[in-house]
Amino acid sequence: MDTLALFDEREFSRWMNQAEHTLSSAQRDATEGDYGWACFKAQQAAEYAAKALLRGLGLPAFGHSVLGLVREIREQGLPVSEDIDRYARTLDQYYIPPRYPNAYPEGSPFEFYDREIAEEAVAFARAVLRTVEEARQCLR
């Protein structure tokens, strides 16, 4: 059966457009000094991108773990480098802690992030988006 014929381009685009928009917002936050939010949004962008591909394939895409979603993509036989696992694992650490003070023994979340961490998160998310686009191309 032709995988491309079954691919839902509209659903893929809906999620991928949101991933790109969220990544742009993360970049702006990193530039403006909202480092914790940049990290959280980078995680969200990567999550949306992974879900875009899975949903385009007609697969359920549940949960918030970028690593879990990336592994599901790999299980579909699509190319995903081992580096992406490391990036996804790092991004998953930014799902809860940047938003909740009780994720830390003291202080507030914004005190635990800096420009270097935020820029790395944005770069890792960008790599996940690029990987999703490359995997999408393999279906053509």
DSSP file (Angstrom, degrees, kcal/mol; ACC not computed):
  #  RESIDUE AA STRUCTURE BP1 BP2  ACC     N-H-->O    O-->H-N    N-H-->O    O-->H-N    TCO  KAPPA ALPHA  PHI   PSI    X-CA   Y-CA   Z-CA
    1    1 A M              0   0    0      0, 0.0     2,-0.6     0, 0.0     3,-0.1   0.000 360.0 360.0 360.0 140.0    0.0    0.0    0.0
    2    2 A D     >  -     0   0    0      1,-0.2     4,-1.0     2,-0.1     3,-0.2  -0.608 360.0-161.4 -76.5 111.6    1.3    3.5   -0.9
    3    3 A T  H >> S+     0   0    0     -2,-0.6     4,-0.9     1,-0.2     3,-0.6   0.881  90.2  56.9 -61.2 -39.3    2.2    5.3    2.4
    4    4 A L  H >4 S+     0   0    0      1,-0.3     3,-0.8   135,-0.2    -1,-0.2   0.887 101.5  55.6 -61.6 -39.1    2.1    8.7    0.6
    5    5 A A  H 34 S+     0   0    0      1,-0.3    -1,-0.3    -3,-0.2    -2,-0.2   0.806 111.7  45.1 -63.2 -27.6   -1.5    8.1   -0.6
    6    6 A L  H << S+     0   0    0     -4,-1.0    -1,-0.3    -3,-0.6     2,-0.2   0.567  87.3 112.0 -90.8 -10.4   -2.5    7.5    3.1
    7    7 A F    <<  -     0   0    0     -4,-0.9     2,-1.2    -3,-0.8    50,-0.2  -0.465  64.5-139.7 -71.9 130.5   -0.5   10.5    4.4
    8    8 A D     >  +     0   0    0     48,-3.2     4,-2.4    -2,-0.2     5,-0.2  -0.722  23.1 179.0 -92.3  90.4   -2.8   13.3    5.7
    9    9 A E  H  > S+     0   0    0     -2,-1.2     4,-2.8     1,-0.2     5,-0.2   0.857  77.9  55.6 -61.4 -37.8   -1.0   16.4    4.5
   10   10 A R  H  > S+     0   0    0      2,-0.2     4,-2.2     1,-0.2    -1,-0.2   0.924 110.2  43.9 -63.9 -44.7   -3.6   18.7    6.0
   11   11 A E  H  > S+     0   0    0      2,-0.2     4,-1.9     1,-0.2     5,-0.2   0.909 113.6  51.8 -67.6 -41.3   -3.2   17.3    9.5
   12   12 A F  H  X S+     0   0    0     -4,-2.4     4,-2.9     1,-0.2     5,-0.2   0.947 111.6  46.6 -57.8 -49.3    0.6   17.3    9.1
   13   13 A S  H  X S+     0   0    0     -4,-2.8     4,-2.9     1,-0.2     5,-0.3   0.882 107.6  56.8 -63.3 -40.0    0.6   21.0    8.0
   14   14 A R  H  X S+     0   0    0     -4,-2.2     4,-1.2    -5,-0.2    -1,-0.2   0.933 115.7  36.0 -56.5 -48.1   -1.7   22.0   10.8
   15   15 A W  H  X S+     0   0    0     -4,-1.9     4,-2.2     2,-0.2    -2,-0.2   0.875 117.0  52.1 -75.2 -38.4    0.6   20.7   13.5
   16   16 A M  H  X S+     0   0    0     -4,-2.9     4,-2.5    -5,-0.2     5,-0.2   0.892 106.5  53.7 -68.4 -38.2    3.9   21.6   11.7
   17   17 A N  H  X S+     0   0    0     -4,-2.9     4,-2.3    -5,-0.2    -1,-0.2   0.906 110.0  48.4 -60.5 -40.6    2.7   25.2   11.2
   18   18 A Q  H  X S+     0   0    0     -4,-1.2     4,-2.7    -5,-0.3    -2,-0.2   0.897 109.2  53.4 -66.2 -39.0    2.1   25.4   15.0
   19   19 A A  H  X S+     0   0    0     -4,-2.2     4,-2.3     2,-0.2    -2,-0.2   0.929 111.1  45.7 -59.7 -46.0    5.5   23.9   15.7
   20   20 A E  H  X S+     0   0    0     -4,-2.5     4,-2.1     2,-0.2    -2,-0.2   0.897 113.2  49.4 -65.6 -40.9    7.2   26.5   13.5
   21   21 A H  H  X S+     0   0    0     -4,-2.3     4,-1.9     2,-0.2    -2,-0.2   0.920 112.5  47.6 -63.8 -43.7    5.2   29.3   15.1
   22   22 A T  H  X S+     0   0    0     -4,-2.7     4,-2.4     1,-0.2    -2,-0.2   0.876 109.7  53.0 -67.1 -37.5    6.0   28.1   18.6
   23   23 A L  H  X S+     0   0    0     -4,-2.3     4,-2.3    -5,-0.2    -1,-0.2   0.901 107.8  51.4 -64.5 -39.8    9.7   27.7   17.7
   24   24 A S  H  X S+     0   0    0     -4,-2.1     4,-2.1     2,-0.2    -2,-0.2   0.901 110.1  49.5 -61.8 -40.6    9.8   31.4   16.5
   25   25 A S  H  X S+     0   0    0     -4,-1.9     4,-2.4     2,-0.2    -2,-0.2   0.896 109.0  52.3 -65.3 -40.3    8.2   32.4   19.8
   26   26 A A  H  X S+     0   0    0     -4,-2.4     4,-2.4     2,-0.2    -2,-0.2   0.908 108.4  51.2 -61.2 -42.0   10.8   30.4   21.7
   27   27 A Q  H  X S+     0   0    0     -4,-2.3     4,-2.1     2,-0.2    -2,-0.2   0.912 109.6  49.7 -62.2 -42.8   13.6   32.2   19.7
   28   28 A R  H  X S+     0   0    0     -4,-2.1     4,-2.3     1,-0.2    -2,-0.2   0.915 110.5  50.2 -62.3 -42.7   12.1   35.6   20.6
   29   29 A D  H  X>S+     0   0    0     -4,-2.4     5,-2.3     1,-0.2     4,-0.9   0.910 109.6  50.9 -62.2 -41.6   11.9   34.7   24.3
   30   30 A A  H  <5S+     0   0    0     -4,-2.4     3,-0.4     1,-0.2    -1,-0.2   0.894 112.4  47.1 -63.0 -39.0   15.5   33.6   24.2
   31   31 A T  H  <5S+     0   0    0     -4,-2.1    -1,-0.2     1,-0.2    -2,-0.2   0.864 114.0  47.2 -68.7 -36.8   16.5   36.9   22.6
   32   32 A E  H  <5S-     0   0    0     -4,-2.3    -1,-0.2    -5,-0.2    -2,-0.2   0.476 119.8-103.7 -88.2  -3.3   14.5   38.9   25.1
   33   33 A G  T  <5S+     0   0    0     -4,-0.9     2,-1.5    -3,-0.4     3,-0.2   0.547  81.8 127.7  95.0   6.9   15.7   37.1   28.2
   34   34 A D     >< +     0   0    0     -5,-2.3     4,-2.1    -6,-0.2     5,-0.1  -0.570  29.7 161.8 -89.7  70.6   12.7   35.0   29.0
   35   35 A Y  H  >  +     0   0    0     -2,-1.5     4,-2.1     1,-0.2    -1,-0.2   0.867  64.3  50.6 -67.8 -41.6   14.9   31.9   29.1
   36   36 A G  H  > S+     0   0    0     -3,-0.2     4,-2.3     1,-0.2    -1,-0.2   0.927 112.9  46.8 -62.3 -44.4   12.7   29.5   31.0
   37   37 A W  H  > S+     0   0    0      1,-0.2     4,-2.9     2,-0.2     5,-0.2   0.865 108.3  56.6 -66.1 -34.8    9.8   30.2   28.6
   38   38 A A  H  X S+     0   0    0     -4,-2.1     4,-2.1     2,-0.2    -1,-0.2   0.917 108.5  47.6 -60.5 -42.0   12.1   29.8   25.7
   39   39 A C  H  X S+     0   0    0     -4,-2.1     4,-2.1     2,-0.2    -2,-0.2   0.931 112.9  47.3 -65.4 -45.8   13.0   26.3   26.9
   40   40 A F  H  X S+     0   0    0     -4,-2.3     4,-2.3     1,-0.2    -2,-0.2   0.935 113.7  47.5 -61.6 -45.8    9.4   25.3   27.5
   41   41 A K  H  X S+     0   0    0     -4,-2.9     4,-2.8     1,-0.2    -1,-0.2   0.850 108.0  55.8 -66.6 -33.2    8.3   26.6   24.1
   42   42 A A  H  X S+     0   0    0     -4,-2.1     4,-2.1    -5,-0.2    -1,-0.2   0.921 108.7  48.3 -63.0 -42.2   11.3   24.8   22.5
   43   43 A Q  H  X S+     0   0    0     -4,-2.1     4,-2.4     1,-0.2    -2,-0.2   0.929 112.1  49.3 -61.5 -44.7   10.0   21.6   24.0
   44   44 A Q  H  X S+     0   0    0     -4,-2.3     4,-2.9     1,-0.2    -2,-0.2   0.905 108.7  52.4 -62.6 -42.5    6.5   22.3   22.8
   45   45 A A  H  X S+     0   0    0     -4,-2.8     4,-2.2     1,-0.2    -1,-0.2   0.919 111.3  46.5 -60.0 -44.5    7.7   23.1   19.3
   46   46 A A  H  X S+     0   0    0     -4,-2.1     4,-2.4     2,-0.2    -1,-0.2   0.903 112.2  51.1 -65.5 -40.6    9.5   19.7   19.1
   47   47 A E  H  X S+     0   0    0     -4,-2.4     4,-2.5     1,-0.2    -2,-0.2   0.936 110.3  48.8 -61.0 -47.4    6.5   17.9   20.5
   48   48 A Y  H  X S+     0   0    0     -4,-2.9     4,-2.1     1,-0.2    -1,-0.2   0.893 110.8  51.1 -60.8 -40.3    4.2   19.5   17.9
   49   49 A A  H  X S+     0   0    0     -4,-2.2     4,-1.7     2,-0.2    -1,-0.2   0.934 110.8  46.9 -64.9 -45.8    6.5   18.6   15.1
   50   50 A A  H  X S+     0   0    0     -4,-2.4     4,-2.1     1,-0.2    -1,-0.2   0.914 113.5  49.2 -62.1 -41.5    6.8   15.0   16.1
   51   51 A K  H  X S+     0   0    0     -4,-2.5     4,-3.0     1,-0.2     5,-0.3   0.842 104.1  61.7 -66.2 -32.3    3.0   14.8   16.5
   52   52 A A  H  X S+     0   0    0     -4,-2.1     4,-2.3    -5,-0.2    -1,-0.2   0.943 107.9  42.1 -57.5 -48.3    2.6   16.4   13.1
   53   53 A L  H  X S+     0   0    0     -4,-1.7     4,-1.7     2,-0.2    -2,-0.2   0.933 116.4  47.1 -67.8 -45.6    4.4   13.5   11.4
   54   54 A L  H  <>S+     0   0    0     -4,-2.1     5,-2.8     1,-0.2    -2,-0.2   0.918 114.9  46.0 -63.1 -43.1    2.7   10.8   13.4
   55   55 A R  H ><5S+     0   0    0     -4,-3.0     3,-1.4     1,-0.2    -1,-0.2   0.866 108.5  56.6 -68.9 -35.3   -0.7   12.3   12.9
   56   56 A G  H 3<5S+     0   0    0     -4,-2.3   -48,-3.2    -5,-0.3    -1,-0.2   0.852 105.6  51.9 -61.1 -33.4    0.0   12.7    9.2
   57   57 A L  T 3<5S-     0   0    0     -4,-1.7    -1,-0.3   -50,-0.2    -2,-0.2   0.498 122.4-111.1 -79.6  -3.6    0.7    9.0    9.1
   58   58 A G  T < 5S+     0   0    0     -3,-1.4    -3,-0.2     1,-0.3    -2,-0.1   0.689  74.3 134.8  82.4  18.5   -2.7    8.5   10.8
   59   59 A L      < -     0   0    0     -5,-2.8    -1,-0.3    -6,-0.2     2,-0.2  -0.697  63.5-102.2-100.2 152.2   -1.2    7.3   14.0
   60   60 A P        -     0   0    0      0, 0.0     2,-0.4     0, 0.0    -1,-0.1  -0.485  31.5-165.1 -68.7 142.6   -2.2    8.3   17.5
   61   61 A A        +     0   0    0     -2,-0.2     2,-0.3    -6,-0.0   -10,-0.1  -0.755  23.2 158.7-132.6  84.9    0.2   10.8   19.0
   62   62 A F        +     0   0    0     -2,-0.4     3,-0.2     3,-0.0     2,-0.1  -0.689  31.5  36.5-110.2 161.4   -0.4   11.0   22.7
   63   63 A G  S    S-     0   0    0     -2,-0.3    -2,-0.0     1,-0.1     0, 0.0  -0.165  73.8-102.8  90.1 175.2    1.8   12.2   25.5
   64   64 A H  S    S+     0   0    0     -2,-0.1     2,-0.7    28,-0.0    -1,-0.1   0.331  75.2 116.0-121.1   3.6    4.2   15.0   25.9
   65   65 A S     >  -     0   0    0      1,-0.2     4,-2.2    -3,-0.2     5,-0.2  -0.675  45.1-164.7 -82.1 115.4    7.6   13.2   25.7
   66   66 A V  H  > S+     0   0    0     -2,-0.7     4,-2.8    22,-0.3     5,-0.2   0.907  92.6  54.3 -62.4 -40.8    9.5   14.3   22.6
   67   67 A L  H  > S+     0   0    0     21,-0.4     4,-2.3     1,-0.2    -1,-0.2   0.929 108.5  47.7 -60.1 -45.8   11.8   11.3   23.1
   68   68 A G  H  > S+     0   0    0      1,-0.2     4,-1.7     2,-0.2    -1,-0.2   0.903 113.7  47.4 -61.8 -41.4    8.8    8.9   23.1
   69   69 A L  H  X S+     0   0    0     -4,-2.2     4,-1.9     2,-0.2    -2,-0.2   0.897 110.7  51.4 -67.3 -40.8    7.3   10.5   20.0
   70   70 A V  H  X S+     0   0    0     -4,-2.8     4,-2.3     1,-0.2    -2,-0.2   0.889 108.3  52.4 -63.7 -39.2   10.7   10.4   18.2
   71   71 A R  H  X S+     0   0    0     -4,-2.3     4,-2.2    -5,-0.2    -1,-0.2   0.885 106.5  53.3 -64.5 -36.9   11.0    6.7   19.0
   72   72 A E  H  X S+     0   0    0     -4,-1.7     4,-0.7     2,-0.2    -1,-0.2   0.901 107.7  51.2 -63.0 -39.6    7.5    6.1   17.6
   73   73 A I  H ><>S+     0   0    0     -4,-1.9     5,-1.3     1,-0.2     3,-1.1   0.934 109.9  49.3 -61.6 -45.3    8.7    7.9   14.4
   74   74 A R  H ><5S+     0   0    0     -4,-2.3     3,-2.2     1,-0.3    -2,-0.2   0.880 103.5  60.5 -61.8 -38.0   11.7    5.6   14.2
   75   75 A E  H 3<5S+     0   0    0     -4,-2.2    -1,-0.3     1,-0.3    -2,-0.2   0.715  95.0  63.8 -63.6 -19.1    9.5    2.6   14.8
   76   76 A Q  T <<5S-     0   0    0     -3,-1.1    -1,-0.3    -4,-0.7    -2,-0.2   0.413 123.3-106.3 -82.9   2.4    7.7    3.5   11.5
   77   77 A G  T < 5S+     0   0    0     -3,-2.2    -3,-0.2     1,-0.3    -2,-0.2   0.610  75.4 139.5  84.7  12.5   11.0    2.9    9.7
   78   78 A L      < -     0   0    0     -5,-1.3     2,-0.3     1,-0.1    -1,-0.3  -0.642  61.0 -98.1 -91.2 149.4   11.7    6.6    9.2
   79   79 A P        +     0   0    0      0, 0.0     2,-0.4     0, 0.0    56,-0.1  -0.489  48.8 161.4 -73.0 124.8   15.3    8.0    9.6
   80   80 A V        -     0   0    0     -2,-0.3     5,-0.1    -6,-0.1    -3,-0.0  -0.944  32.6-131.9-141.4 118.2   16.0    9.6   12.9
   81   81 A S    >>  -     0   0    0     -2,-0.4     3,-0.8     1,-0.1     4,-0.7  -0.255  20.4-117.1 -69.8 157.5   19.6   10.0   14.0
   82   82 A E  H >> S+     0   0    0      1,-0.2     4,-1.2     2,-0.2     3,-0.7   0.794 112.4  67.5 -64.2 -28.3   20.7    9.0   17.5
   83   83 A D  H 3> S+     0   0    0      1,-0.2     4,-2.3     2,-0.2    -1,-0.2   0.866  91.5  61.8 -58.6 -35.7   21.6   12.7   18.2
   84   84 A I  H <> S+     0   0    0     -3,-0.8     4,-2.9     1,-0.2    -1,-0.2   0.842  97.0  58.1 -62.9 -32.9   17.9   13.5   18.1
   85   85 A D  H <X S+     0   0    0     -3,-0.7     4,-2.6    -4,-0.7    -1,-0.2   0.925 107.5  47.2 -60.9 -43.1   17.3   11.2   21.0
   86   86 A R  H  X S+     0   0    0     -4,-1.2     4,-2.1     2,-0.2    -2,-0.2   0.919 113.5  47.5 -65.0 -43.0   19.8   13.2   23.1
   87   87 A Y  H  X S+     0   0    0     -4,-2.3     4,-2.7     2,-0.2    -2,-0.2   0.927 113.3  48.3 -62.8 -44.7   18.1   16.5   22.0
   88   88 A A  H  X S+     0   0    0     -4,-2.9     4,-2.5     1,-0.2   -21,-0.4   0.904 109.3  52.9 -63.1 -42.3   14.6   15.1   22.7
   89   89 A R  H  X S+     0   0    0     -4,-2.6     4,-0.7    -5,-0.2    -1,-0.2   0.906 111.8  46.2 -60.5 -42.3   15.8   13.8   26.2
   90   90 A T  H >< S+     0   0    0     -4,-2.1     3,-1.1     1,-0.2     4,-0.3   0.938 111.8  50.5 -65.5 -47.1   17.1   17.3   27.0
   91   91 A L  H >< S+     0   0    0     -4,-2.7     3,-2.2     1,-0.3    -2,-0.2   0.866 101.3  62.9 -60.9 -36.4   13.9   19.0   25.7
   92   92 A D  H >< S+     0   0    0     -4,-2.5     3,-1.3     1,-0.3     4,-0.4   0.786  92.8  64.9 -60.0 -25.9   11.7   16.7   27.8
   93   93 A Q  T << S+     0   0    0     -3,-1.1    -1,-0.3    -4,-0.7    -2,-0.2   0.620  97.3  57.5 -70.6 -11.1   13.4   18.2   30.9
   94   94 A Y  T <  S+     0   0    0     -3,-2.2    -1,-0.2    -4,-0.3    -2,-0.2   0.258  79.8  89.8-103.6  11.5   11.8   21.5   30.0
   95   95 A Y  S <  S+     0   0    0     -3,-1.3    -1,-0.1   -52,-0.1    -2,-0.1   0.927 107.1   4.5 -75.0 -43.9    8.2   20.4   30.0
   96   96 A I  S >> S+     0   0    0     -4,-0.4     3,-2.1    -3,-0.1     4,-1.1   0.843 117.0  66.1-108.5 -49.7    7.4   21.1   33.6
   97   97 A P  T 34 S+     0   0    0      0, 0.0     3,-0.3     0, 0.0     6,-0.2   0.788  95.5  57.2 -53.9 -36.7   10.2   22.7   35.5
   98   98 A P  T 34 S+     0   0    0      0, 0.0    12,-0.1     0, 0.0    -2,-0.1   0.719 114.1  41.4 -66.8 -14.5   10.2   26.1   33.7
   99   99 A R  T <4 S+     0   0    0     -3,-2.1    -3,-0.1     1,-0.2    11,-0.1   0.674 106.6  59.0-105.5 -20.2    6.6   26.6   34.6
  100  100 A Y    ><  -     0   0    0     -4,-1.1     3,-1.9    -3,-0.3     4,-0.2  -0.942  57.0-154.4-125.4 121.1    6.2   25.5   38.2
  101  101 A P  G >  S+     0   0    0      0, 0.0     3,-1.7     0, 0.0    -1,-0.1   0.821  95.7  64.8 -57.2 -31.9    8.1   26.8   41.3
  102  102 A N  G 3  S+     0   0    0      1,-0.3     6,-0.1     3,-0.0     5,-0.0   0.451  81.4  79.4 -76.5   4.7    7.6   23.5   43.1
  103  103 A A  G <  S+     0   0    0     -3,-1.9    -1,-0.3    -6,-0.2     5,-0.1   0.571  95.9  53.5 -79.1  -9.1    9.8   21.8   40.5
  104  104 A Y  S <  S-     0   0    0     -3,-1.7     3,-0.1     3,-0.2     8,-0.0  -0.905  87.0-123.0-125.8 152.4   12.8   23.3   42.5
  105  105 A P  S    S-     0   0    0      0, 0.0     2,-0.3     0, 0.0    -1,-0.1   0.782  93.6 -10.7 -66.9 -25.5   13.7   23.1   46.2
  106  106 A E  S    S+     0   0    0     -5,-0.1     2,-0.0     2,-0.0    -3,-0.0  -0.973 105.7  38.6-162.1 167.4   13.7   26.9   46.4
  107  107 A G  S    S-     0   0    0     -2,-0.3    -3,-0.2    -3,-0.1     3,-0.0  -0.206  84.5 -67.1  80.7-175.8   13.5   30.0   44.2
  108  108 A S    >   -     0   0    0      1,-0.1     3,-2.0    -5,-0.1     4,-0.3  -0.833  41.0-110.8-114.9 152.9   11.5   30.5   41.1
  109  109 A P  G >  S+     0   0    0      0, 0.0     3,-2.2     0, 0.0     4,-0.2   0.842 112.0  63.7 -52.2 -39.7   11.8   28.8   37.7
  110  110 A F  G >  S+     0   0    0      1,-0.3     3,-0.8     2,-0.2   -75,-0.1   0.741  94.2  63.9 -61.2 -19.9   13.1   31.8   35.9
  111  111 A E  G <  S+     0   0    0     -3,-2.0    -1,-0.3     1,-0.2    -4,-0.0   0.603  95.9  58.8 -77.0 -10.7   16.2   31.9   38.1
  112  112 A F  G <  S+     0   0    0     -3,-2.2     2,-0.3    -4,-0.3    -1,-0.2   0.373  95.3  70.4-102.2   4.3   17.4   28.5   36.8
  113  113 A Y    <   +     0   0    0     -3,-0.8     2,-0.3    -4,-0.2   -77,-0.2  -0.923  53.4 178.0-126.0 147.3   17.7   29.3   33.1
  114  114 A D     >  -     0   0    0     -2,-0.3     4,-2.5   -79,-0.2     5,-0.2  -0.813  47.1 -87.5-137.0 179.0   20.1   31.5   31.2
  115  115 A R  H  > S+     0   0    0     -2,-0.3     4,-3.0     1,-0.2     5,-0.3   0.895 122.6  53.1 -57.4 -44.4   20.8   32.5   27.6
  116  116 A E  H  > S+     0   0    0      1,-0.2     4,-2.0     2,-0.2    -1,-0.2   0.919 111.4  45.3 -60.5 -45.1   23.1   29.5   26.9
  117  117 A I  H  > S+     0   0    0      2,-0.2     4,-2.4     1,-0.2    -1,-0.2   0.926 114.9  48.3 -64.1 -44.7   20.5   27.0   28.1
  118  118 A A  H  X S+     0   0    0     -4,-2.5     4,-2.4     1,-0.2    -2,-0.2   0.915 111.3  49.2 -64.2 -43.6   17.7   28.7   26.1
  119  119 A E  H  X S+     0   0    0     -4,-3.0     4,-2.3     1,-0.2    -1,-0.2   0.876 111.0  50.5 -65.4 -36.5   19.7   28.9   22.9
  120  120 A E  H  X S+     0   0    0     -4,-2.0     4,-2.7    -5,-0.3    -1,-0.2   0.924 109.7  50.7 -64.8 -43.8   20.6   25.2   23.2
  121  121 A A  H  X S+     0   0    0     -4,-2.4     4,-2.5     1,-0.2    -2,-0.2   0.921 111.2  48.1 -60.1 -44.3   17.0   24.3   23.7
  122  122 A V  H  X S+     0   0    0     -4,-2.4     4,-2.5     1,-0.2    -1,-0.2   0.912 112.3  49.3 -63.5 -42.2   16.0   26.3   20.6
  123  123 A A  H  X S+     0   0    0     -4,-2.3     4,-1.9     2,-0.2    -2,-0.2   0.901 111.2  49.4 -64.2 -40.6   18.7   24.7   18.6
  124  124 A F  H  X S+     0   0    0     -4,-2.7     4,-1.8     2,-0.2    -2,-0.2   0.915 111.9  48.2 -65.0 -42.6   17.7   21.2   19.7
  125  125 A A  H  X S+     0   0    0     -4,-2.5     4,-2.6     1,-0.2    -2,-0.2   0.913 108.9  53.7 -63.8 -41.7   14.0   21.9   18.8
  126  126 A R  H  X S+     0   0    0     -4,-2.5     4,-2.4     1,-0.2    -1,-0.2   0.889 107.3  52.0 -59.6 -38.8   15.1   23.3   15.4
  127  127 A A  H  X S+     0   0    0     -4,-1.9     4,-2.3     2,-0.2    -1,-0.2   0.877 108.4  50.6 -65.9 -37.6   17.0   20.0   14.9
  128  128 A V  H  X S+     0   0    0     -4,-1.8     4,-2.5     2,-0.2    -2,-0.2   0.933 110.6  48.8 -65.4 -45.1   13.9   18.0   15.7
  129  129 A L  H  X S+     0   0    0     -4,-2.6     4,-2.3     1,-0.2    -2,-0.2   0.913 111.7  49.6 -59.9 -42.5   11.8   20.1   13.3
  130  130 A R  H  X S+     0   0    0     -4,-2.4     4,-2.4     1,-0.2    -1,-0.2   0.899 110.1  51.1 -63.3 -41.2   14.4   19.5   10.6
  131  131 A T  H  X S+     0   0    0     -4,-2.3     4,-2.6     2,-0.2    -2,-0.2   0.901 109.0  50.7 -63.1 -41.8   14.4   15.8   11.3
  132  132 A V  H  X S+     0   0    0     -4,-2.5     4,-2.5     2,-0.2    -2,-0.2   0.923 110.6  49.2 -62.6 -43.8   10.6   15.6   11.0
  133  133 A E  H  X S+     0   0    0     -4,-2.3     4,-2.0     1,-0.2    -2,-0.2   0.910 111.9  48.7 -62.3 -41.6   10.8   17.5    7.6
  134  134 A E  H  X S+     0   0    0     -4,-2.4     4,-1.2     2,-0.2    -2,-0.2   0.896 111.3  49.3 -66.3 -39.5   13.5   15.1    6.4
  135  135 A A  H  X S+     0   0    0     -4,-2.6     4,-0.6     1,-0.2     3,-0.4   0.899 108.5  54.3 -64.5 -39.9   11.4   12.1    7.5
  136  136 A R  H >< S+     0   0    0     -4,-2.5     3,-1.4     1,-0.2     4,-0.3   0.900 104.1  55.2 -59.3 -41.4    8.4   13.6    5.7
  137  137 A Q  H >< S+     0   0    0     -4,-2.0     3,-1.5     1,-0.3    -1,-0.2   0.819  97.6  63.8 -62.6 -30.9   10.5   13.8    2.5
  138  138 A C  H 3< S+     0   0    0     -4,-1.2    -1,-0.3    -3,-0.4    -2,-0.2   0.710  95.2  60.8 -66.0 -19.3   11.2   10.1    2.7
  139  139 A L  T <<        0   0    0     -3,-1.4    -1,-0.3    -4,-0.6  -135,-0.2   0.573 360.0 360.0 -83.8  -9.3    7.5    9.4    2.3
  140  140 A R    <         0   0    0     -3,-1.5    -1,-0.2    -4,-0.3    -2,-0.2   0.461 360.0 360.0 -84.7 360.0    7.5   11.1   -1.1
